[in-house]
Amino acid sequence: YMQECITDRGFAYRGRVSKTKSEKICQKWTSSVPHEHRNTPADFPEKGLDLNYCRNPDNHENGPWCYTTDWHTRLEDCGIARCDQ
């Protein structure tokens, strides 16, 4: 069973949401196209940076986010509901 909601800031979230709150598709964490970044599974294996799933590797206050496949939007929050809502 995998929860599709977050607790706290969602640092431990390991669900399968792969779109942002505005429905942009998430870029794979292993890819640097269209947006280069340093958050890779190889560099941070403990952060669950799987495929293109929303994660919160930096414990951002808005919760899980991802880099997007949209050239004009580098990253965006995923808008995942809190488990207590």
DRENTORKOL-3810 file (N, C-alpha, C; in nm, 4 decimals):
REM DRENTORKOL-3810
@n.u->0.0841; n.v->-0.1192; n.w->0.0000; ca.u->0.0000; ca.v->0.0000; ca.w->0.0000; c.u->0.0871; c.v->0.1234; c.w->0.0000
@n.u->0.0599; n.v->0.2152; n.w->-0.0926; ca.u->0.1385; ca.v->0.3366; ca.w->-0.1029; c.u->0.0457; c.v->0.4571; c.w->-0.0898
@n.u->0.0753; n.v->0.5425; n.w->0.0049; ca.u->-0.0091; ca.v->0.6603; ca.w->0.0252; c.u->0.0146; c.v->0.7635; c.w->-0.0839
@n.u->-0.0932; n.v->0.8202; n.w->-0.1346; ca.u->-0.0839; ca.v->0.9278; ca.w->-0.2329; c.u->-0.1184; c.v->1.0606; c.w->-0.1659
@n.u->-0.0702; n.v->1.0757; n.w->-0.0433; ca.u->-0.0861; ca.v->1.2012; ca.w->0.0295; c.u->0.0421; c.v->1.2223; c.w->0.1089
@n.u->0.0598; n.v->1.3426; n.w->0.1610; ca.u->0.1837; ca.v->1.3731; ca.w->0.2323; c.u->0.1583; c.v->1.4083; c.w->0.3782
@n.u->0.2592; n.v->1.3850; n.w->0.4584; ca.u->0.2601; ca.v->1.4314; ca.w->0.5965; c.u->0.3741; c.v->1.5318; c.w->0.6070
@n.u->0.3595; n.v->1.6261; n.w->0.6969; ca.u->0.4584; ca.v->1.7333; ca.w->0.7115; c.u->0.4834; c.v->1.7992; c.w->0.5757
@n.u->0.6091; n.v->1.8065; n.w->0.5335; ca.u->0.6422; ca.v->1.8686; ca.w->0.4053; c.u->0.6547; c.v->1.7676; c.w->0.2912
@n.u->0.6274; n.v->1.6426; n.w->0.3191; ca.u->0.6323; ca.v->1.5400; ca.w->0.2158; c.u->0.7724; c.v->1.4923; c.w->0.1822
@n.u->0.8678; n.v->1.5122; n.w->0.2721; ca.u->1.0049; ca.v->1.4674; ca.w->0.2474; c.u->1.0106; c.v->1.3167; c.w->0.2251
@n.u->0.9270; n.v->1.2420; n.w->0.2957; ca.u->0.9271; ca.v->1.0952; ca.w->0.2857; c.u->0.8278; c.v->1.0428; c.w->0.1822
@n.u->0.7609; n.v->1.1299; n.w->0.1080; ca.u->0.6626; ca.v->1.0875; ca.w->0.0083; c.u->0.7289; c.v->1.0001; c.w->-0.0982
@n.u->0.6705; n.v->0.8819; n.w->-0.1265; ca.u->0.7231; ca.v->0.7918; ca.w->-0.2291; c.u->0.6123; c.v->0.7429; c.w->-0.3218
@n.u->0.5089; n.v->0.8253; n.w->-0.3383; ca.u->0.3986; ca.v->0.7916; ca.w->-0.4269; c.u->0.4364; c.v->0.8053; c.w->-0.5732
@n.u->0.3363; n.v->0.7918; n.w->-0.6607; ca.u->0.3622; ca.v->0.7879; ca.w->-0.8041; c.u->0.3066; c.v->0.9059; c.w->-0.8830
@n.u->0.2748; n.v->1.0144; n.w->-0.8171; ca.u->0.2284; ca.v->1.1327; ca.w->-0.8899; c.u->0.3451; c.v->1.1850; c.w->-0.9734
@n.u->0.3191; n.v->1.2120; n.w->-1.1017; ca.u->0.4259; ca.v->1.2571; ca.w->-1.1920; c.u->0.3839; c.v->1.3768; c.w->-1.2764
@n.u->0.2868; n.v->1.4535; n.w->-1.2241; ca.u->0.2445; ca.v->1.5781; ca.w->-1.2886; c.u->0.2371; c.v->1.6861; c.w->-1.1821
@n.u->0.2599; n.v->1.8083; n.w->-1.2249; ca.u->0.2548; ca.v->1.9206; ca.w->-1.1327; c.u->0.1101; c.v->1.9644; c.w->-1.1101
@n.u->0.0922; n.v->2.0598; n.w->-1.0207; ca.u->-0.0429; ca.v->2.1075; ca.w->-0.9909; c.u->-0.1103; c.v->2.1698; c.w->-1.1122
@n.u->-0.0324; n.v->2.2158; n.w->-1.2109; ca.u->-0.0919; ca.v->2.2699; ca.w->-1.3335; c.u->-0.0876; c.v->2.1687; c.w->-1.4479
@n.u->-0.0693; n.v->2.0389; n.w->-1.4124; ca.u->-0.0733; ca.v->1.9276; ca.w->-1.5082; c.u->0.0472; c.v->1.9194; c.w->-1.6023
@n.u->0.1582; n.v->1.9826; n.w->-1.5679; ca.u->0.2789; ca.v->1.9682; ca.w->-1.6481; c.u->0.3426; c.v->1.8328; c.w->-1.6135
@n.u->0.3945; n.v->1.7647; n.w->-1.7136; ca.u->0.4590; ca.v->1.6354; ca.w->-1.6922; c.u->0.5967; c.v->1.6574; c.w->-1.6307
@n.u->0.6288; n.v->1.5758; n.w->-1.5327; ca.u->0.7572; ca.v->1.5860; ca.w->-1.4651; c.u->0.8702; c.v->1.5274; c.w->-1.5507
@n.u->0.9846; n.v->1.5920; n.w->-1.5443; ca.u->1.1064; ca.v->1.5452; ca.w->-1.6092; c.u->1.1660; c.v->1.4313; c.w->-1.5257
@n.u->1.2255; n.v->1.3344; n.w->-1.5886; ca.u->1.2910; ca.v->1.2262; ca.w->-1.5146; c.u->1.4081; c.v->1.2829; c.w->-1.4352
@n.u->1.4247; n.v->1.2319; n.w->-1.3148; ca.u->1.5341; ca.v->1.2785; ca.w->-1.2281; c.u->1.6705; c.v->1.2446; c.w->-1.2865
@n.u->1.6777; n.v->1.1455; n.w->-1.3735; ca.u->1.8046; ca.v->1.1071; ca.w->-1.4367; c.u->1.8358; c.v->1.1915; c.w->-1.5594
@n.u->1.7425; n.v->1.2754; n.w->-1.6009; ca.u->1.7599; ca.v->1.3554; ca.w->-1.7220; c.u->1.8007; c.v->1.4992; c.w->-1.6894
@n.u->1.8751; n.v->1.5584; n.w->-1.7798; ca.u->1.9107; ca.v->1.6997; ca.w->-1.7648; c.u->1.8498; c.v->1.7818; c.w->-1.8781
@n.u->1.7478; n.v->1.7257; n.w->-1.9431; ca.u->1.6792; ca.v->1.7939; ca.w->-2.0526; c.u->1.5301; c.v->1.7943; c.w->-2.0231
@n.u->1.4633; n.v->1.9061; n.w->-2.0290; ca.u->1.5141; ca.v->2.0360; ca.w->-2.0715; c.u->1.5834; c.v->2.1170; c.w->-1.9611
@n.u->1.5823; n.v->2.0701; n.w->-1.8369; ca.u->1.6412; ca.v->2.1500; ca.w->-1.7288; c.u->1.7565; c.v->2.0759; c.w->-1.6606
@n.u->1.8739; n.v->2.1380; n.w->-1.6622; ca.u->1.9877; ca.v->2.0807; ca.w->-1.5919; c.u->1.9670; c.v->2.0978; c.w->-1.4423
@n.u->2.0149; n.v->1.9999; n.w->-1.3660; ca.u->2.0008; ca.v->2.0064; ca.w->-1.2203; c.u->2.1005; c.v->1.9121; c.w->-1.1547
@n.u->2.1102; n.v->1.9214; n.w->-1.0233; ca.u->2.2039; ca.v->1.8377; ca.w->-0.9479; c.u->2.1339; c.v->1.7339; c.w->-0.8608
@n.u->2.0030; n.v->1.7280; n.w->-0.8656; ca.u->1.9267; ca.v->1.6313; ca.w->-0.7857; c.u->1.9110; c.v->1.5017; c.w->-0.8646
@n.u->2.0116; n.v->1.4173; n.w->-0.8604; ca.u->2.0059; ca.v->1.2917; ca.w->-0.9350; c.u->2.0018; c.v->1.1724; c.w->-0.8388
@n.u->1.9440; n.v->1.0612; n.w->-0.8822; ca.u->1.9418; ca.v->0.9417; ca.w->-0.7984; c.u->2.0824; c.v->0.8920; c.w->-0.7643
@n.u->2.1761; n.v->0.9097; n.w->-0.8549; ca.u->2.3133; ca.v->0.8652; ca.w->-0.8298; c.u->2.3778; c.v->0.9453; c.w->-0.7168
@n.u->2.3495; n.v->1.0747; n.w->-0.7133; ca.u->2.4079; ca.v->1.1612; ca.w->-0.6105; c.u->2.3326; c.v->1.1556; c.w->-0.4781
@n.u->2.2036; n.v->1.1259; n.w->-0.4833; ca.u->2.1204; ca.v->1.1242; ca.w->-0.3629; c.u->2.0308; c.v->0.9992; c.w->-0.3607
@n.u->2.0903; n.v->0.8806; n.w->-0.3479; ca.u->2.0123; ca.v->0.7564; ca.w->-0.3536; c.u->1.9094; c.v->0.7429; c.w->-0.2414
@n.u->1.9294; n.v->0.8106; n.w->-0.1317; ca.u->1.8382; ca.v->0.8007; ca.w->-0.0173; c.u->1.7123; c.v->0.8865; c.w->-0.0322
@n.u->1.7035; n.v->0.9673; n.w->-0.1368; ca.u->1.5911; ca.v->1.0604; ca.w->-0.1502; c.u->1.4782; c.v->1.0101; c.w->-0.2394
@n.u->1.4874; n.v->0.8885; n.w->-0.2887; ca.u->1.3773; ca.v->0.8288; ca.w->-0.3646; c.u->1.3489; c.v->0.8953; c.w->-0.4977
@n.u->1.4515; n.v->0.9432; n.w->-0.5654; ca.u->1.4329; ca.v->1.0138; ca.w->-0.6925; c.u->1.4121; c.v->0.9138; c.w->-0.8059
@n.u->1.2956; n.v->0.8502; n.w->-0.8043; ca.u->1.2616; ca.v->0.7466; ca.w->-0.9007; c.u->1.1887; c.v->0.8042; c.w->-1.0216
@n.u->1.2233; n.v->0.7527; n.w->-1.1381; ca.u->1.1577; ca.v->0.7891; ca.w->-1.2644; c.u->1.1324; c.v->0.9392; c.w->-1.2720
@n.u->1.0056; n.v->0.9790; n.w->-1.2867; ca.u->0.9731; ca.v->1.1221; ca.w->-1.2912; c.u->0.8694; c.v->1.1562; c.w->-1.1843
@n.u->0.8745; n.v->1.0850; n.w->-1.0732; ca.u->0.7779; ca.v->1.1064; ca.w->-0.9654; c.u->0.8095; c.v->1.2325; c.w->-0.8850
@n.u->0.7061; n.v->1.2965; n.w->-0.8371; ca.u->0.7206; ca.v->1.4139; ca.w->-0.7521; c.u->0.7897; c.v->1.3749; c.w->-0.6215
@n.u->0.8864; n.v->1.4532; n.w->-0.5831; ca.u->0.9595; ca.v->1.4300; ca.w->-0.4592; c.u->0.9922; c.v->1.5645; c.w->-0.3941
@n.u->1.0412; n.v->1.5578; n.w->-0.2730; ca.u->1.0827; ca.v->1.6793; ca.w->-0.2026; c.u->1.2233; c.v->1.6589; c.w->-0.1459
@n.u->1.3234; n.v->1.6484; n.w->-0.2338; ca.u->1.4587; ca.v->1.6175; ca.w->-0.1888; c.u->1.5222; c.v->1.7250; c.w->-0.1016
@n.u->1.4739; n.v->1.8475; n.w->-0.1121; ca.u->1.5315; ca.v->1.9566; ca.w->-0.0332; c.u->1.4396; c.v->2.0013; c.w->0.0810
@n.u->1.3361; n.v->1.9214; n.w->0.1081; ca.u->1.2414; ca.v->1.9496; ca.w->0.2176; c.u->1.1774; c.v->2.0879; c.w->0.2036
@n.u->1.1410; n.v->2.1222; n.w->0.0812; ca.u->1.0789; ca.v->2.2527; ca.w->0.0524; c.u->0.9460; c.v->2.2658; c.w->0.1256
@n.u->0.9161; n.v->2.3828; n.w->0.1729; ca.u->0.7950; ca.v->2.4048; ca.w->0.2532; c.u->0.6652; c.v->2.3786; c.w->0.1784
@n.u->0.6653; n.v->2.3854; n.w->0.0453; ca.u->0.5432; ca.v->2.3609; ca.w->-0.0327; c.u->0.5210; c.v->2.2134; c.w->-0.0648
@n.u->0.6096; n.v->2.1273; n.w->-0.0209; ca.u->0.5916; ca.v->1.9846; ca.w->-0.0436; c.u->0.6550; c.v->1.9352; c.w->-0.1720
@n.u->0.6211; n.v->1.8122; n.w->-0.2131; ca.u->0.6818; ca.v->1.7521; ca.w->-0.3318; c.u->0.6677; c.v->1.8382; c.w->-0.4573
@n.u->0.7698; n.v->1.8324; n.w->-0.5385; ca.u->0.7786; ca.v->1.9114; ca.w->-0.6611; c.u->0.8561; c.v->1.8293; c.w->-0.7635
@n.u->0.8697; n.v->1.8837; n.w->-0.8835; ca.u->0.9553; ca.v->1.8204; ca.w->-0.9836; c.u->0.9993; c.v->1.9239; c.w->-1.0854
@n.u->1.1046; n.v->1.8896; n.w->-1.1575; ca.u->1.1421; ca.v->1.9673; ca.w->-1.2756; c.u->1.0423; c.v->1.9260; c.w->-1.3829
@n.u->1.0040; n.v->2.0193; n.w->-1.4672; ca.u->0.9018; ca.v->1.9868; ca.w->-1.5672; c.u->0.9629; c.v->1.9646; c.w->-1.7053
@n.u->0.8850; n.v->1.9047; n.w->-1.7935; ca.u->0.9283; ca.v->1.8856; ca.w->-1.9319; c.u->0.8959; c.v->2.0081; c.w->-2.0172
@n.u->0.8392; n.v->2.1082; n.w->-1.9549; ca.u->0.8073; ca.v->2.2347; ca.w->-2.0226; c.u->0.9326; c.v->2.3240; c.w->-2.0200
@n.u->0.9796; n.v->2.3609; n.w->-2.1362; ca.u->1.1015; ca.v->2.4431; ca.w->-2.1464; c.u->1.0869; c.v->2.5761; c.w->-2.0735
@n.u->0.9641; n.v->2.6246; n.w->-2.0569; ca.u->0.9408; ca.v->2.7558; ca.w->-1.9962; c.u->0.9168; c.v->2.7507; c.w->-1.8452
@n.u->0.9034; n.v->2.6313; n.w->-1.7899; ca.u->0.8790; ca.v->2.6159; ca.w->-1.6458; c.u->0.9811; c.v->2.5181; c.w->-1.5903
@n.u->1.0787; n.v->2.5701; n.w->-1.5172; ca.u->1.1870; ca.v->2.4856; ca.w->-1.4648; c.u->1.1352; c.v->2.3823; c.w->-1.3648
@n.u->1.0647; n.v->2.4287; n.w->-1.2631; ca.u->1.0101; ca.v->2.3365; ca.w->-1.1641; c.u->0.8789; c.v->2.3893; c.w->-1.1105
@n.u->0.8022; n.v->2.2983; n.w->-1.0514; ca.u->0.6714; ca.v->2.3376; ca.w->-0.9984; c.u->0.6288; c.v->2.2372; c.w->-0.8914
@n.u->0.5548; n.v->2.2865; n.w->-0.7939; ca.u->0.4978; ca.v->2.2006; ca.w->-0.6902; c.u->0.3957; c.v->2.1067; c.w->-0.7529
@n.u->0.3760; n.v->1.9923; n.w->-0.6897; ca.u->0.2833; ca.v->1.8927; ca.w->-0.7426; c.u->0.1448; c.v->1.9007; c.w->-0.6811
@n.u->0.1284; n.v->1.9783; n.w->-0.5763; ca.u->-0.0049; ca.v->1.9972; ca.w->-0.5183; c.u->-0.0626; c.v->1.8709; c.w->-0.4579
@n.u->0.0183; n.v->1.7850; n.w->-0.4016; ca.u->-0.0289; ca.v->1.6602; ca.w->-0.3433; c.u->-0.0983; c.v->1.6907; c.w->-0.2102
@n.u->-0.2155; n.v->1.6310; n.w->-0.1928; ca.u->-0.2967; ca.v->1.6563; ca.w->-0.0737; c.u->-0.2265; c.v->1.6073; c.w->0.0526
@n.u->-0.2557; n.v->1.6730; n.w->0.1619; ca.u->-0.2052; ca.v->1.6302; ca.w->0.2931; c.u->-0.2901; c.v->1.5130; c.w->0.3411
@n.u->-0.2309; n.v->1.4192; n.w->0.4102; ca.u->-0.3034; ca.v->1.3006; ca.w->0.4575; c.u->-0.4127; c.v->1.3357; c.w->0.5583
@n.u->-0.4020; n.v->1.4490; n.w->0.6257; ca.u->-0.5019; ca.v->1.4872; ca.w->0.7255; c.u->-0.6162; c.v->1.5690; c.w->0.6668
@n.u->-0.6179; n.v->1.5866; n.w->0.5344; ca.u->-0.7256; ca.v->1.6655; ca.w->0.4719; c.u->-0.8389; c.v->1.5751; c.w->0.4286
END
